[in-house]
Amino acid sequence: MEKRVYGAAENGETVYAFTITNAGGASIELLSYGATLNKIVVPDRTGALCDVLVGFDTMEGQILCTDSQGRTVGRVANRIAGKGITIDGQNYPITKNVDGKFTLHGNHEYAKAVWQPEVLGDGAVRFAYDSKDGREGFPGSVHNEVTFSFDDDCAVRIEYRCTPDRKTAVNVTNHAYFNLDGFDAAPILEHELQLFCDAYTPTDADCIPTGEIRPVAGTPFDFRLPKKIGRDVEADDEQLKIGRGYDHNFRIANYDGTLREFARVKSEKSGRVMRGYTDLPGVQFYIGNYMDGTQTGKAGKPLCYRQGFCLETQYFPDALNHPEFIPCVFSPEKPFVSTTVYQFSAE
């Protein structure tokens, strides 16, 4: 475990970086700014190490970041319709931070906060942040803890525990952008993806779910068998046009609240394989359709169109406005507790 000063946040608060290195020389880097998963350095089939996370390597880049690369996102990740949320019959208007129309990622509250770190031995760091009552319109205060660990099997484990002081909405995730060929490699359309998901949630023109849960069978959204991400991305499909490509929530098959594999991704070029596990019911699959080269990322290189893919584990977006979705309401007696694992290998 290595700890160093990374820089200073907008408010002048010191931001720390933590590097965890395993027995094989692979490593991850974590930042207290946004409780960020900033680097994952793992070997390819030849043993060569490379960082497979698209993002930033300067404090300036982190502050200017607009797409939440690697951040812990909350209090409620993804989208909430403009009408806000209703809990026990009371409506709460939530900050509408996208063109004054709807909420995205809780107005980036968690992603822009400086979290308090605690080193837990050689292989783990816990970050804590208190979200106050009324922030962005959400009721109640929430004490948030996110613990990252990294082991000799190159498994990145993310454990969330978010405890509110009253009933409120919580849906926290990590917004890492992966490229198994390296952070500055070509777009990820040649990566092969398998999603253990049987349905997805179509959206309206603002990418907010309509409430329908649509089977993936017979659609470009069917990744039940491995296929290249780019194979069907340009298909004549209304949902692909709305999202400018894949930017949709998928329902994980046979969800029962236990940790289960939901995704497998492989790059034939590097041989790297990533397996994803979660105990949540959904995952947002997004392929960087809005990255346009205007932001400067790691090594001074631009963040380009479809350079990374995201697999954000979650309760379904806008869940509290759709009774057919599992609600993401938690309380002091029932905190938000969840685990997601990204495990890397090569073949």
C-alpha positions in Angstrom: 0.0 0.0 0.0 1.3 3.4 -1.0 -0.3 6.7 0.0 0.6 10.1 -1.5 -0.8 13.6 -1.9 -2.5 13.8 -5.3 -3.5 17.4 -5.3 -6.1 19.8 -3.9 -9.8 19.9 -4.6 -11.7 23.1 -5.6 -12.2 24.0 -1.9 -8.5 23.5 -1.2 -8.9 20.2 0.6 -6.1 17.8 0.2 -6.8 14.8 -2.1 -4.9 11.6 -1.5 -4.0 8.7 -3.9 -3.6 5.1 -2.7 -1.9 2.4 -4.7 -2.5 -1.3 -3.9 -0.1 -3.7 -5.5 -0.6 -7.4 -5.5 2.0 -10.2 -5.4 2.1 -10.4 -9.2 2.9 -6.7 -9.6 -0.6 -5.7 -10.8 -2.1 -2.7 -9.0 -5.0 -0.3 -8.6 -5.0 3.4 -7.8 -7.7 5.0 -5.7 -8.4 8.7 -5.0 -10.2 10.3 -2.1 -11.7 12.8 -4.5 -15.0 11.2 -5.6 -13.9 7.9 -4.0 -12.5 7.3 -7.5 -11.2 4.0 -9.0 -8.5 5.8 -11.0 -6.3 3.0 -12.4 -6.4 -0.7 -12.9 -3.0 -2.0 -14.0 -3.2 -5.7 -15.1 -1.2 -8.0 -17.4 -2.1 -9.0 -20.9 -1.5 -12.5 -22.3 2.3 -11.8 -22.5 2.4 -10.5 -19.0 2.8 -6.9 -20.0 1.2 -4.5 -17.5 -1.1 -1.7 -18.7 -3.7 0.6 -17.1 -7.2 -0.4 -18.5 -9.2 2.5 -17.1 -10.0 5.6 -19.3 -9.7 8.7 -17.2 -7.4 11.4 -15.8 -3.9 11.5 -14.2 -3.9 15.2 -13.0 -6.0 17.0 -10.4 -7.0 19.5 -13.0 -8.3 16.8 -15.2 -10.3 15.3 -12.3 -11.9 18.7 -11.5 -12.8 19.3 -15.1 -14.2 15.8 -15.6 -17.8 15.8 -16.9 -18.4 12.1 -17.4 -17.7 10.7 -13.9 -14.8 8.5 -15.1 -14.1 6.1 -12.2 -16.1 8.0 -9.7 -18.5 6.8 -7.0 -21.8 8.2 -8.1 -24.8 9.0 -5.9 -26.9 9.6 -3.9 -29.0 8.1 -6.8 -27.0 7.1 -9.8 -28.3 7.4 -13.4 -31.5 9.4 -14.2 -34.5 10.6 -12.3 -37.4 12.1 -14.2 -38.2 15.8 -13.7 -41.1 15.1 -11.4 -38.6 14.0 -8.7 -39.3 11.2 -6.3 -42.2 10.3 -4.0 -41.8 8.5 -0.7 -44.7 7.6 1.6 -46.9 9.9 -0.4 -44.6 13.0 -0.2 -43.0 14.3 -3.4 -39.5 15.6 -3.3 -38.3 17.8 -6.2 -34.7 16.8 -7.0 -32.2 19.1 -8.6 -32.7 18.9 -12.4 -29.1 19.3 -13.7 -29.6 18.3 -17.3 -31.0 21.3 -19.3 -33.4 21.9 -16.4 -35.3 18.8 -17.4 -34.2 15.8 -15.2 -31.6 14.6 -12.7 -28.4 12.7 -13.7 -26.2 11.1 -11.0 -27.6 13.1 -8.1 -26.1 16.3 -9.7 -22.7 14.7 -9.2 -22.7 15.3 -5.4 -20.7 12.2 -4.5 -18.4 12.4 -7.5 -17.3 15.9 -6.6 -16.9 15.3 -2.8 -13.6 14.7 -1.0 -14.2 11.4 1.0 -12.4 10.6 4.2 -10.0 7.6 3.7 -9.1 4.8 6.0 -6.4 2.2 5.1 -7.6 -1.3 6.0 -4.4 -3.3 5.9 -2.3 -3.8 2.8 -5.1 -4.6 0.4 -8.1 -2.3 1.1 -9.1 1.3 1.6 -12.4 2.5 2.9 -13.8 6.0 2.0 -16.5 7.7 4.0 -18.8 10.7 3.1 -21.8 12.2 4.8 -24.6 13.5 2.5 -26.7 16.0 4.4 -30.4 16.2 4.6 -31.8 18.2 1.7 -28.8 17.9 -0.5 -30.0 18.1 -4.1 -33.5 17.8 -2.8 -33.2 14.3 -1.3 -34.7 13.7 2.2 -32.6 12.6 5.1 -28.9 12.4 5.8 -26.8 9.4 4.6 -23.5 8.1 6.0 -21.8 6.5 3.0 -18.9 4.0 3.1 -17.2 2.5 0.0 -14.5 0.0 0.5 -12.1 -1.0 -2.4 -9.9 -4.0 -2.2 -7.5 -5.7 -4.7 -6.2 -9.3 -4.4 -3.7 -11.6 -6.0 -6.3 -12.9 -8.4 -6.6 -9.3 -9.8 -10.1 -8.9 -8.5 -11.3 -5.4 -7.7 -13.9 -5.6 -5.0 -16.2 -2.6 -4.3 -18.4 -2.8 -1.2 -21.0 -0.2 -0.4 -22.7 0.5 2.9 -24.9 3.6 2.9 -27.0 4.2 6.1 -29.7 6.9 6.1 -31.2 8.5 9.2 -34.7 8.3 7.6 -36.4 6.6 4.7 -34.8 7.9 1.5 -33.6 6.9 -2.0 -30.1 5.4 -2.4 -28.6 3.9 -5.6 -24.8 4.2 -5.5 -22.5 2.8 -8.2 -19.0 3.2 -9.7 -18.7 4.8 -13.1 -15.4 3.2 -14.4 -14.7 3.3 -18.2 -12.8 0.2 -19.2 -10.6 -0.5 -22.3 -8.9 -3.9 -22.1 -6.3 -2.8 -24.6 -5.2 0.2 -22.5 -6.6 3.6 -21.5 -5.4 5.2 -24.8 -6.1 2.3 -27.1 -8.6 2.2 -30.1 -12.4 2.3 -29.5 -13.8 -0.8 -27.7 -16.1 -1.9 -30.6 -13.9 -5.0 -31.2 -14.2 -6.1 -27.6 -16.3 -9.3 -27.2 -19.1 -8.9 -24.6 -21.4 -11.4 -22.9 -24.1 -10.1 -20.6 -26.0 -12.6 -18.5 -29.1 -10.4 -18.9 -32.5 -11.4 -20.4 -34.1 -8.0 -20.7 -33.5 -4.3 -20.8 -35.5 -1.1 -20.1 -36.3 1.0 -23.1 -36.2 4.8 -22.7 -37.8 7.9 -23.9 -36.0 10.7 -25.8 -34.2 11.8 -22.6 -32.9 8.3 -21.9 -35.3 7.8 -19.0 -37.0 4.4 -18.7 -40.5 4.2 -19.9 -41.4 1.4 -17.5 -41.3 -1.3 -20.0 -39.0 -4.3 -19.4 -38.3 -5.7 -22.9 -36.8 -9.1 -23.6 -33.4 -8.8 -25.4 -34.2 -11.8 -27.7 -34.3 -10.8 -31.4 -32.9 -7.3 -30.7 -29.5 -5.6 -31.0 -29.4 -5.7 -27.2 -29.0 -9.5 -27.0 -25.6 -10.2 -25.6 -26.5 -13.5 -24.0 -24.0 -15.2 -26.3 -20.7 -13.4 -26.7 -20.5 -10.9 -29.6 -18.4 -7.9 -30.5 -19.8 -4.7 -29.0 -19.7 -3.1 -32.4 -21.6 -5.8 -34.3 -25.1 -4.4 -34.0 -24.4 -0.9 -32.6 -25.3 0.8 -35.9 -28.5 -1.3 -36.4 -31.7 0.5 -37.4 -33.2 0.5 -33.9 -35.0 3.4 -32.3 -33.4 2.8 -28.9 -29.9 2.9 -30.3 -30.7 6.2 -32.0 -31.9 7.7 -28.7 -28.8 6.6 -26.8 -26.4 7.3 -29.7 -25.5 3.7 -29.2 -25.7 1.5 -26.1 -26.6 3.5 -23.0 -29.2 1.3 -21.4 -30.0 -0.6 -18.2 -30.1 -4.4 -18.5 -32.0 -6.7 -16.2 -29.6 -9.4 -14.7 -31.1 -12.8 -15.2 -32.2 -14.8 -12.2 -31.7 -12.0 -9.8 -32.1 -13.1 -6.2 -29.9 -10.6 -4.3 -26.8 -12.8 -4.1 -23.5 -12.1 -5.8 -23.6 -13.6 -9.3 -21.7 -13.1 -12.6 -23.4 -10.7 -14.9 -20.8 -9.9 -17.6 -17.8 -11.2 -19.3 -15.7 -9.1 -21.7 -12.6 -10.1 -23.7 -10.2 -8.4 -26.0 -8.7 -10.7 -28.6 -5.9 -8.2 -29.2 -4.5 -8.2 -25.6 -6.1 -11.4 -24.4 -7.4 -9.6 -21.3 -10.6 -10.9 -19.8 -12.9 -9.0 -17.3 -15.6 -10.8 -15.4 -18.2 -8.7 -13.5 -20.2 -9.8 -10.4 -22.9 -8.1 -8.5 -25.8 -8.6 -6.1 -27.9 -5.8 -7.7 -30.7 -6.4 -10.2 -29.4 -4.2 -13.1 -26.4 -2.9 -15.0 -26.1 0.2 -17.2 -24.1 -0.7 -20.3 -22.6 2.5 -21.9 -19.9 2.8 -24.5 -18.8 6.4 -24.3 -21.0 7.8 -27.0 -20.6 11.4 -25.7 -16.8 11.4 -25.4 -15.8 13.7 -28.2 -12.0 14.4 -27.7 -12.5 17.8 -26.1 -11.3 16.6 -22.6 -7.6 15.8 -22.0 -7.1 12.5 -20.2 -4.2 10.4 -19.1 -0.8 11.1 -20.6 -2.2 14.3 -22.1 -4.3 12.4 -24.7 -7.8 13.2 -25.6 -10.8 11.1 -24.4 -12.2 10.0 -27.7 -15.5 8.6 -29.0 -16.3 5.1 -27.6 -12.9 4.7 -26.1 -14.2 3.0 -23.1 -17.2 0.9 -21.9 -19.1 1.1 -18.6 -20.9 -1.6 -16.7 -22.5 0.3 -13.8 -24.3 -2.0 -11.4 -27.5 -0.5 -10.0 -31.1 -0.6 -9.2 -33.1 0.4 -12.3 -32.9 4.1 -13.3 -35.9 6.2 -12.2 -37.0 3.2 -10.1 -39.2 5.2 -7.7 -41.4 6.4 -10.6 -42.1 2.9 -11.9 -44.0 0.5 -9.6 -42.9 -2.4 -11.8 -39.2 -1.8 -10.9 -37.6 -2.9 -7.6 -37.6 0.3 -5.4 -34.3 1.8 -4.2 -35.7 3.0 -0.8 -33.6 2.5 2.3 -33.8 3.3 6.0 -31.8 3.2 9.2 -33.1 -0.4 9.7 -32.4 -1.3 6.1 -29.2 0.4 4.8 -28.1 0.1 1.2 -25.5 -2.7 1.2 -24.0 -4.1 -2.0 -20.9 -5.6 -3.6 -19.6 -5.4 -7.1 -16.5 -7.2 -8.3 -14.4 -6.8 -11.5 -12.0 -9.6 -11.9 -9.2 -9.6 -14.5 -7.3 -12.4 -16.2 -5.7 -13.1 -19.6 -5.8 -15.9 -22.1 
